[in-house]
Amino acid sequence: MRAKVNPTRMELTKLKRQLSVATRGHKLLKDKQDEMVRQFMLLIKQNRELRIEIERELQEINSEFYKARLKMNYQGIMEALMIPSNSAKIKVSSKSIMNINVPTLKYQDEGNIDLTYGFAFTPSELDSSVIRLSKLLNKLILLAEVEKSSDMLAKEIEKTRRRVNAIEHVMIPEMQESIRYITMKLDDNERSNIIRLMKSKEIILNKNN
């Protein structure tokens, strides 16, 4: 497909310049896309490792909590866990991955875990599950950060891919076709001019003879 253009040398020069810029831009975008995909794969790997580790630990914590549940009634467990054992803060900031601002979450623990219920009426499995779950919080926050970064990077990769495809399969072919068309027209005009000059020369020579 070719855009409507005027077959002039000025237009040809302009199109060649635009084609050069588009080709360089395509290469830069393609390189950016490749690097984003590389960063994305690193995040996916980290996400998978974190998720496997967290799920394994949660399974063990659930097992301990289930044992505690067998030794205590539901009301007793709810009363024991009513008051938080510790307070924590999450510092939210951002970092740049290929000029994409992704969130960073930093868990700030405010002291040691202080179990707020009496040990006399609670099984050791409850204590262990609460302590282990508190220690797991940092990894859960990191997993949330990694998953959000992966999602944002995936969306940016898709946007960049569409731009790369548009330049590669639409913009550049249109410019190349227009350049071929103008070049062909200019060549035809040049041949026509040469033929006219030759005929004019022939007429003049015949008249002189």
Backbone as JSON, one array per atom type, in Angstrom:
{
  "sequence": "MRAKVNPTRMELTKLKRQLSVATRGHKLLKDKQDEMVRQFMLLIKQNRELRIEIERELQEINSEFYKARLKMNYQGIMEALMIPSNSAKIKVSSKSIMNINVPTLKYQDEGNIDLTYGFAFTPSELDSSVIRLSKLLNKLILLAEVEKSSDMLAKEIEKTRRRVNAIEHVMIPEMQESIRYITMKLDDNERSNIIRLMKSKEIILNKNN",
  "N": [[0.84, -1.19, 0.0], [0.46, 2.24, -0.79], [1.0, 5.6, 0.19], [-0.58, 8.72, -0.8], [1.44, 10.74, -2.73], [3.45, 13.46, -3.96], [5.25, 13.17, -6.92], [8.09, 14.27, -6.73], [11.5, 15.47, -6.6], [12.12, 16.74, -4.24], [10.19, 15.7, -2.51], [10.98, 13.04, -2.59], [13.51, 13.16, -1.38], [12.71, 13.98, 1.18], [11.16, 11.78, 1.99], [13.07, 9.73, 2.0], [14.66, 10.61, 4.09], [12.82, 10.46, 6.2], [12.37, 7.71, 6.18], [14.86, 6.76, 6.99], [14.94, 7.76, 9.62], [12.72, 6.4, 10.68], [13.59, 3.76, 10.46], [15.79, 3.71, 12.19], [14.42, 4.37, 14.56], [12.75, 2.13, 14.77], [14.63, 0.11, 15.27], [15.64, 0.94, 17.77], [13.32, 0.79, 19.35], [12.8, -1.94, 19.11], [15.06, -3.02, 20.35], [14.59, -2.01, 22.91], [12.23, -3.37, 23.51], [13.15, -6.03, 23.53], [14.89, -5.95, 25.74], [13.09, -5.3, 27.77], [11.55, -7.62, 27.75], [13.48, -9.41, 28.63], [13.94, -8.44, 31.26], [11.38, -8.86, 32.22], [11.19, -11.66, 32.19], [13.02, -12.27, 34.19], [11.68, -11.23, 36.41], [9.43, -12.88, 36.38], [10.6, -15.33, 36.95], [11.56, -14.81, 39.56], [9.11, -14.32, 40.79], [7.89, -16.83, 40.58], [9.6, -18.46, 42.14], [9.36, -17.22, 44.66], [6.6, -17.56, 45.12], [6.35, -20.36, 45.24], [7.91, -20.89, 47.5], [6.53, -19.4, 49.48], [3.97, -20.61, 49.42], [4.63, -23.16, 50.27], [5.48, -22.64, 52.91], [3.15, -21.51, 53.94], [1.46, -23.68, 53.84], [2.59, -25.32, 55.79], [2.24, -23.66, 58.02], [-0.56, -23.53, 58.12], [-1.06, -26.17, 58.71], [-0.04, -26.35, 61.32], [-1.73, -24.51, 62.57], [-4.16, -25.81, 62.26], [-3.78, -27.98, 63.95], [-3.71, -26.62, 66.36], [-6.29, -25.71, 66.38], [-7.71, -28.03, 66.79], [-7.22, -28.41, 69.43], [-8.32, -26.26, 70.71], [-11.34, -24.37, 71.08], [-13.3, -22.55, 68.61], [-14.09, -19.98, 69.5], [-12.27, -19.48, 71.53], [-9.83, -19.3, 70.11], [-10.33, -17.05, 68.49], [-10.58, -15.06, 70.44], [-8.0, -15.1, 71.48], [-6.54, -14.17, 69.34], [-7.44, -11.64, 68.94], [-6.22, -9.2, 69.6], [-3.64, -7.47, 67.96], [-0.37, -8.85, 67.58], [1.86, -7.45, 66.95], [3.07, -4.42, 65.43], [3.42, -2.96, 62.2], [4.98, -1.2, 59.47], [4.63, -0.17, 56.06], [6.69, 0.99, 53.64], [6.2, 2.84, 50.81], [7.5, 3.29, 47.64], [9.14, 3.98, 44.52], [10.73, 2.54, 41.6], [12.75, 2.56, 38.62], [12.28, 0.64, 35.74], [13.49, 0.19, 32.7], [12.6, 2.81, 32.07], [10.08, 2.68, 33.14], [8.05, 3.34, 35.79], [7.88, 1.42, 38.53], [6.28, 0.06, 41.47], [7.83, -0.04, 44.74], [7.9, -1.87, 47.69], [8.61, -1.64, 51.02], [9.02, -3.44, 53.86], [8.68, -2.54, 57.18], [9.53, -3.58, 60.16], [8.38, -3.17, 63.43], [9.8, -3.87, 65.9], [10.2, -6.82, 68.05], [8.18, -9.81, 67.82], [5.38, -9.85, 69.84], [3.5, -11.82, 71.63], [0.17, -11.49, 72.5], [-1.57, -12.86, 74.06], [-2.38, -15.12, 76.8], [-0.2, -17.77, 77.63], [-1.01, -19.97, 79.02], [-3.47, -20.97, 78.34], [-3.41, -21.61, 75.68], [-2.38, -23.64, 72.93], [0.94, -24.76, 71.94], [1.22, -24.94, 69.22], [-0.37, -22.9, 68.18], [1.03, -20.62, 68.96], [3.38, -20.98, 67.47], [2.41, -20.93, 64.81], [1.44, -18.3, 64.62], [3.78, -16.78, 65.02], [5.39, -17.67, 62.88], [3.82, -16.91, 60.71], [3.89, -14.14, 60.98], [6.57, -13.66, 60.44], [6.57, -14.35, 57.81], [5.36, -12.3, 56.5], [6.96, -10.31, 55.31], [7.92, -11.56, 52.99], [5.53, -11.97, 51.65], [4.77, -9.36, 51.06], [6.86, -8.64, 49.38], [6.32, -10.4, 47.3], [3.92, -9.31, 46.36], [4.89, -6.89, 45.37], [6.58, -7.77, 43.29], [4.75, -9.09, 41.62], [3.06, -6.96, 40.84], [4.9, -5.34, 39.49], [5.58, -7.08, 37.41], [3.14, -7.22, 36.06], [2.78, -4.54, 35.19], [5.02, -4.26, 33.55], [4.48, -6.18, 31.61], [2.25, -5.06, 30.32], [3.43, -2.77, 29.22], [5.27, -3.94, 27.49], [3.52, -5.08, 25.63], [2.36, -2.75, 24.52], [4.65, -1.6, 23.37], [5.29, -3.61, 21.56], [3.15, -3.44, 19.75], [3.68, -0.93, 18.65], [6.18, -1.38, 17.46], [5.47, -3.3, 15.54], [3.69, -1.77, 13.99], [5.39, 0.15, 12.88], [7.18, -1.53, 11.51], [5.59, -3.12, 9.77], [3.74, -1.44, 8.57], [4.32, 1.45, 8.46], [7.09, 1.65, 7.49], [7.03, -0.09, 5.12], [5.12, 1.42, 3.59], [6.49, 3.83, 3.18], [8.71, 2.87, 1.73], [7.43, 1.91, -0.56], [6.36, 4.29, -1.56], [8.72, 5.65, -2.11], [9.77, 4.02, -4.15], [7.79, 4.41, -6.06], [7.97, 7.22, -6.59], [10.63, 7.35, -7.5], [10.43, 5.76, -9.8], [8.64, 7.33, -11.3], [10.15, 9.68, -11.62], [12.3, 8.68, -13.07], [10.94, 7.9, -15.38], [10.09, 10.41, -16.27], [12.57, 11.57, -16.77], [13.54, 9.97, -18.84], [11.62, 10.57, -20.75], [12.19, 13.28, -21.17], [14.75, 13.1, -22.25], [14.19, 11.76, -24.61], [12.6, 13.71, -25.88], [14.46, 15.74, -26.17], [16.25, 14.5, -27.89], [14.64, 14.18, -30.15], [14.11, 16.83, -30.7], [16.67, 17.69, -31.35], [17.11, 16.18, -33.59], [15.19, 17.19, -35.35], [16.13, 19.82, -35.64], [18.61, 19.32, -36.86], [17.75, 18.18, -39.27], [16.49, 20.35, -40.43], [18.59, 22.07, -40.85], [19.96, 20.71, -42.76]],
  "CA": [[0.0, 0.0, 0.0], [1.26, 3.45, -0.92], [0.31, 6.84, 0.5], [-0.59, 9.67, -1.91], [2.59, 11.64, -2.66], [3.83, 14.15, -5.18], [6.5, 12.57, -7.43], [9.12, 15.29, -6.93], [12.78, 15.15, -5.96], [12.05, 17.22, -2.86], [9.41, 14.7, -1.77], [11.81, 11.84, -2.51], [14.52, 13.42, -0.34], [12.03, 13.99, 2.48], [10.77, 10.4, 2.32], [14.28, 8.96, 2.35], [15.07, 11.04, 5.43], [11.85, 9.88, 7.14], [12.62, 6.27, 6.23], [16.06, 6.56, 7.81], [14.55, 7.99, 11.01], [11.82, 5.31, 11.08], [14.4, 2.53, 10.61], [16.54, 3.83, 13.46], [13.44, 4.28, 15.64], [12.32, 0.74, 14.87], [15.69, -0.66, 15.92], [15.68, 1.33, 19.19], [12.14, 0.22, 20.01], [12.98, -3.4, 19.15], [16.04, -3.28, 21.41], [13.9, -1.75, 24.17], [11.3, -4.48, 23.72], [13.93, -7.23, 23.9], [15.39, -5.78, 27.1], [11.94, -5.41, 28.67], [11.21, -9.05, 27.84], [14.51, -10.03, 29.5], [13.63, -8.04, 32.63], [10.12, -9.51, 32.57], [11.47, -13.07, 32.48], [13.67, -12.3, 35.51], [10.63, -11.03, 37.4], [8.6, -14.09, 36.39], [11.36, -16.36, 37.68], [11.53, -14.44, 40.98], [7.73, -14.52, 41.23], [7.63, -18.27, 40.72], [10.37, -18.96, 43.29], [8.73, -16.68, 45.86], [5.28, -18.17, 45.31], [6.54, -21.75, 45.69], [8.41, -20.83, 48.88], [5.45, -18.92, 50.36], [2.92, -21.62, 49.49], [5.12, -24.26, 51.12], [5.46, -22.19, 54.3], [1.75, -21.35, 54.35], [0.91, -25.02, 54.06], [3.09, -25.77, 57.1], [1.58, -22.83, 59.04], [-1.95, -24.0, 58.19], [-1.06, -27.46, 59.39], [0.12, -26.08, 62.76], [-2.94, -23.85, 63.04], [-5.2, -26.84, 62.33], [-3.53, -28.74, 65.18], [-4.14, -25.77, 67.47], [-7.75, -25.66, 66.32], [-8.22, -29.26, 67.38], [-7.03, -28.35, 70.89], [-9.06, -25.11, 71.23], [-12.56, -24.07, 70.32], [-13.21, -21.39, 67.71], [-14.21, -18.76, 70.28], [-11.01, -19.29, 72.25], [-8.81, -18.85, 69.16], [-10.68, -15.69, 68.09], [-10.25, -14.17, 71.56], [-6.54, -15.03, 71.6], [-5.97, -13.44, 68.2], [-8.17, -10.39, 68.77], [-5.3, -8.06, 69.69], [-2.45, -7.71, 67.14], [0.84, -9.16, 68.34], [2.94, -6.54, 66.56], [2.68, -3.43, 64.42], [4.4, -2.85, 61.12], [4.72, -0.17, 58.47], [5.1, -0.47, 54.72], [7.14, 2.2, 52.94], [5.93, 2.71, 49.38], [8.25, 4.19, 46.76], [9.15, 3.43, 43.15], [12.01, 2.43, 40.9], [12.56, 2.57, 37.17], [12.72, -0.49, 34.91], [13.33, 0.6, 31.3], [11.8, 4.04, 32.1], [8.73, 2.4, 33.66], [8.06, 3.46, 37.25], [7.17, 0.32, 39.2], [6.29, 0.3, 42.92], [8.65, -0.83, 45.65], [7.28, -1.95, 49.02], [9.6, -2.03, 52.02], [8.39, -3.79, 55.14], [9.42, -2.02, 58.34], [9.08, -4.25, 61.38], [8.57, -2.29, 64.59], [10.12, -4.61, 67.11], [10.0, -8.26, 68.08], [6.8, -10.26, 67.92], [4.95, -9.93, 71.23], [2.21, -12.51, 71.69], [-0.63, -10.72, 73.46], [-2.47, -13.73, 74.82], [-1.7, -15.93, 77.81], [0.26, -19.08, 77.15], [-1.56, -21.06, 79.84], [-4.7, -21.52, 77.75], [-3.24, -21.77, 74.22], [-1.39, -24.67, 72.58], [2.19, -24.26, 71.34], [1.05, -24.85, 67.76], [-0.92, -21.58, 67.87], [2.15, -19.68, 69.08], [4.3, -21.2, 66.35], [1.79, -20.49, 63.56], [1.38, -16.84, 64.64], [5.14, -16.27, 64.85], [5.85, -17.97, 61.52], [3.05, -16.08, 59.77], [4.41, -12.78, 61.1], [7.86, -13.62, 59.74], [6.31, -14.55, 56.38], [4.76, -11.08, 55.96], [7.92, -9.62, 54.45], [7.94, -12.24, 51.69], [4.23, -11.73, 51.01], [4.83, -7.99, 50.53], [7.77, -8.69, 48.24], [5.61, -11.07, 46.21], [2.98, -8.33, 45.82], [5.69, -5.94, 44.59], [7.05, -8.44, 42.07], [3.6, -9.35, 40.75], [2.62, -5.69, 40.27], [5.93, -4.94, 38.52], [5.43, -7.97, 36.25], [1.92, -6.82, 35.34], [3.04, -3.25, 34.53], [6.0, -4.49, 32.48], [3.8, -6.93, 30.54], [1.43, -4.1, 29.57], [4.33, -1.91, 28.44], [5.81, -4.77, 26.41], [2.47, -5.19, 24.61], [2.27, -1.45, 23.84], [5.85, -1.44, 22.54], [5.19, -4.59, 20.47], [2.24, -2.9, 18.74], [4.37, 0.17, 17.96], [7.21, -1.99, 16.61], [4.78, -3.92, 14.4], [3.14, -0.72, 13.15], [6.51, 0.73, 12.12], [7.8, -2.54, 10.65], [4.69, -3.69, 8.77], [2.89, -0.43, 7.95], [4.99, 2.71, 8.15], [8.27, 1.47, 6.63], [6.63, -0.52, 3.77], [4.47, 2.52, 2.88], [7.55, 4.75, 2.75], [9.49, 2.22, 0.68], [6.6, 1.87, -1.77], [6.29, 5.66, -2.07], [10.03, 5.95, -2.68], [9.85, 3.31, -5.43], [6.87, 5.07, -6.99], [8.55, 8.51, -7.0], [11.83, 7.06, -8.28], [9.98, 5.29, -11.11], [8.08, 8.47, -12.01], [11.24, 10.58, -11.98], [13.04, 8.02, -14.15], [10.11, 8.01, -16.59], [10.16, 11.82, -16.72], [13.91, 11.82, -17.3], [13.62, 9.32, -20.15], [10.8, 11.37, -21.67], [12.94, 14.5, -21.48], [15.86, 12.73, -23.14], [13.59, 11.47, -25.93], [12.19, 14.98, -26.46], [15.68, 16.45, -26.57], [16.81, 13.82, -29.08], [13.78, 14.51, -31.29], [14.34, 18.25, -31.03], [17.96, 17.77, -31.99], [16.95, 15.6, -34.91], [14.44, 18.17, -36.17], [17.04, 20.94, -35.94], [19.6, 18.84, -37.82], [17.08, 18.0, -40.56], [16.24, 21.68, -40.98], [19.89, 22.62, -41.29], [20.39, 20.01, -43.98]],
  "C": [[0.88, 1.24, 0.0], [0.42, 4.67, -0.6], [0.37, 7.75, -0.73], [0.55, 10.67, -1.73], [2.79, 12.32, -4.0], [5.17, 13.61, -5.67], [7.55, 13.63, -7.77], [10.39, 14.88, -6.2], [12.79, 15.62, -4.51], [11.29, 16.22, -1.98], [10.21, 13.42, -1.6], [12.86, 12.0, -1.42], [13.9, 13.37, 1.05], [11.66, 12.57, 2.91], [11.97, 9.55, 2.71], [14.77, 9.31, 3.75], [14.13, 10.44, 6.48], [12.04, 8.37, 7.29], [13.82, 5.95, 7.1], [15.74, 6.72, 9.29], [13.67, 6.84, 11.52], [12.59, 4.01, 11.3], [15.19, 2.55, 11.9], [15.59, 3.71, 14.66], [12.95, 2.86, 15.86], [13.36, -0.1, 15.6], [15.76, -0.35, 17.42], [14.5, 0.73, 19.95], [12.25, -1.29, 20.15], [13.97, -3.78, 20.24], [15.42, -3.08, 22.79], [12.95, -2.9, 24.5], [12.04, -5.73, 24.17], [14.43, -7.14, 25.33], [14.25, -5.87, 28.11], [11.51, -6.86, 28.84], [12.21, -9.77, 28.75], [14.23, -9.71, 30.97], [12.35, -8.73, 33.12], [10.35, -10.97, 32.94], [12.16, -13.23, 33.83], [12.63, -12.15, 36.62], [9.74, -12.26, 37.52], [9.3, -15.21, 37.17], [11.33, -16.09, 39.18], [10.14, -14.67, 41.56], [7.46, -15.99, 41.5], [8.33, -18.84, 41.96], [9.75, -18.51, 44.61], [7.41, -17.39, 46.16], [5.41, -19.6, 45.81], [6.97, -21.79, 47.15], [7.31, -20.43, 49.85], [4.36, -19.96, 50.51], [3.34, -22.8, 50.36], [5.05, -23.87, 52.61], [4.03, -22.02, 54.81], [1.09, -22.7, 54.63], [1.33, -25.56, 55.43], [2.42, -24.99, 58.23], [0.13, -23.27, 59.22], [-2.06, -25.33, 58.92], [-0.93, -27.27, 60.91], [-1.15, -25.44, 63.33], [-4.1, -24.85, 63.17], [-5.04, -27.69, 63.6], [-3.98, -27.95, 66.4], [-5.67, -25.72, 67.53], [-8.38, -26.89, 66.92], [-8.15, -29.23, 68.91], [-7.81, -27.2, 71.53], [-10.35, -24.95, 70.44], [-12.38, -22.78, 69.53], [-13.22, -20.07, 68.49], [-12.89, -18.44, 71.01], [-9.91, -18.77, 71.33], [-9.07, -17.4, 68.75], [-10.33, -14.69, 69.18], [-8.74, -14.01, 71.7], [-5.92, -14.15, 70.52], [-6.62, -12.07, 67.99], [-7.25, -9.17, 68.76], [-4.06, -8.37, 68.86], [-1.21, -7.93, 68.0], [1.97, -8.2, 68.04], [2.39, -5.54, 65.56], [3.79, -3.31, 63.38], [3.99, -1.74, 60.18], [5.27, -0.63, 57.12], [5.44, 0.85, 54.02], [6.99, 1.98, 51.44], [6.74, 3.75, 48.61], [8.22, 3.59, 45.36], [10.57, 3.34, 42.63], [11.73, 2.32, 39.41], [13.12, 1.3, 36.54], [12.43, -0.11, 33.46], [12.37, 1.8, 31.19], [10.34, 3.8, 32.5], [8.82, 2.46, 35.18], [7.21, 2.35, 37.87], [7.27, 0.53, 40.71], [7.31, -0.57, 43.65], [8.01, -0.74, 47.04], [8.33, -2.45, 50.0], [8.91, -2.23, 53.36], [9.27, -3.31, 56.27], [8.82, -2.62, 59.61], [9.38, -3.36, 62.58], [8.74, -3.11, 65.86], [9.85, -6.1, 66.99], [8.52, -8.6, 68.22], [6.45, -10.49, 69.39], [3.56, -10.55, 71.26], [1.39, -11.93, 72.83], [-1.58, -11.59, 74.28], [-1.68, -14.57, 75.8], [-1.37, -17.31, 77.29], [-0.44, -20.24, 77.86], [-2.74, -21.74, 79.16], [-4.61, -21.71, 76.23], [-2.18, -22.83, 73.94], [-0.17, -24.06, 71.89], [2.07, -24.12, 69.83], [0.49, -23.5, 67.33], [0.19, -20.53, 67.92], [3.06, -19.76, 67.86], [3.71, -20.67, 65.04], [1.72, -18.97, 63.48], [2.76, -16.24, 64.36], [5.63, -16.48, 63.41], [5.11, -17.13, 60.47], [3.53, -14.63, 59.8], [5.73, -12.64, 60.34], [7.69, -13.75, 58.22], [5.8, -13.27, 55.71], [5.69, -10.36, 54.99], [7.97, -10.23, 53.05], [6.63, -12.02, 50.93], [4.19, -10.34, 50.38], [5.74, -7.94, 49.31], [7.1, -9.35, 47.04], [4.6, -10.11, 45.55], [3.7, -7.31, 44.93], [6.11, -6.54, 43.26], [5.9, -8.67, 41.1], [3.09, -8.06, 40.09], [3.61, -5.21, 39.21], [5.82, -5.77, 37.25], [4.24, -7.55, 35.4], [2.15, -5.52, 34.56], [4.0, -3.42, 33.35], [5.36, -5.24, 31.31], [2.95, -6.0, 29.68], [2.29, -3.2, 28.69], [4.96, -2.67, 27.27], [4.79, -4.89, 25.28], [2.32, -3.89, 23.83], [3.44, -1.26, 22.89], [5.79, -2.39, 21.35], [4.28, -4.06, 19.35], [2.91, -1.76, 17.95], [5.43, -0.37, 17.01], [6.58, -2.59, 15.36], [4.23, -2.87, 13.44], [4.24, -0.09, 12.28], [7.03, -0.26, 11.09], [6.89, -2.97, 9.5], [3.79, -2.67, 8.08], [3.7, 0.78, 7.5], [6.15, 2.56, 7.17], [7.89, 0.96, 5.24], [5.95, 0.58, 2.95], [5.51, 3.5, 2.34], [8.36, 4.15, 1.61], [8.73, 2.18, -0.64], [6.5, 3.26, -2.4], [7.61, 6.06, -2.72], [10.2, 5.28, -4.04], [8.98, 4.0, -6.49], [7.46, 6.39, -7.51], [9.78, 8.3, -7.88], [11.46, 6.63, -9.7], [9.44, 6.45, -11.94], [9.18, 9.44, -12.47], [12.08, 9.99, -13.11], [12.27, 8.11, -15.46], [10.18, 9.42, -17.17], [11.51, 12.12, -17.36], [14.07, 11.18, -18.68], [12.81, 10.09, -21.19], [11.5, 12.65, -22.1], [14.07, 14.23, -22.46], [15.34, 12.48, -24.56], [13.2, 12.77, -26.63], [13.41, 15.78, -26.96], [16.28, 15.84, -27.85], [15.98, 14.15, -30.32], [13.97, 15.96, -31.72], [15.66, 18.42, -31.77], [17.88, 17.26, -33.43], [16.23, 16.54, -35.86], [15.35, 19.32, -36.6], [18.07, 20.54, -36.98], [19.0, 18.7, -39.21], [16.84, 19.36, -41.25], [17.52, 22.3, -41.54], [20.37, 21.96, -42.59], [19.48, 20.4, -45.13]]
}
